[in-house]
């Protein structure tokens, strides 16, 4: 069941407000943020394109002391990107998005060939054909709730948005953007408390997403924000501690992935059962395979695993 409470907004400080959108699956919500600038308010992320998204955004805008003048998408995942076009329609504001993130949005959500592409890719990593078809079906459930801006304004590392500096933090998504200002980090899904952001390897993605994410976590430690506004959960007050916890978590998972390998090559699909068990739903298995592959690729780059391909199937061994 989808909770229907989007507004009122929660004031975190006079120039930062939080707007919570419901999700039909765990974790059950996603946070958007409203940032006051000299020319009005910036809405960061938009939830899904549900039937009343535009009305809910308009209701939130009515609480503000100025107009929403822009909408920034942190990354292309449906719960952050999906409602961007309805939000733009409700406010008349342009949508801003990272250049790589927009390119991947078009490649995935705007590409009728994507289901076939990812199905072939899953099979190449050992997923049985009938299971691959089920995984694709589960992954398509969000498609009706994704309405993205076809021609956003592109932003890059170092750009300024409403007094906040854009920083690129690849890992959870290749083109993930965060905003930083005066010891505050608006993090999207880059840094979450109690939830470990998924880091998966996908077709046509960056080559080493887990390596990217570990680098981004180390960069977060260097930035040293005193408060982090995440896409899910409550603000974090010790970003360095949480970033280090996530680094340690992935190092532990790398060890588990290495332990699952032996002399006989195994597919990423097979290894996912060692890492995540055998009781996952189809949707969860899809992410488990992607995350397993990101760890196997990182092992390869660290010289701890070998990748081989035979008969069209990619496998891994020590």
Secondary structure by P-SEA (a helix, b strand, c coil): cccccccccccccccbbbbbbbbcccccbbbbbbbbcccbbbbccccccccaaaaaaaaaaaaccccccbbbbcccccccccaaaaaaaaccbbbbbcaaaaaaaaacccccaaaaaaaaaaaaacccaaaaaaaaaaaacccccccccccccccccccccccbbbbbbcccccbbbbbbcccccccccccccccccbbbbcccccccaaaaaaaaaaaaaaacccccccccccccccaaaaaaaaaaaaaaaaaaaaaacccccccaaaaaaaaccccccaaaaaaaaaaaaaaaaaaaaaccbbbbbcccbbbbcc
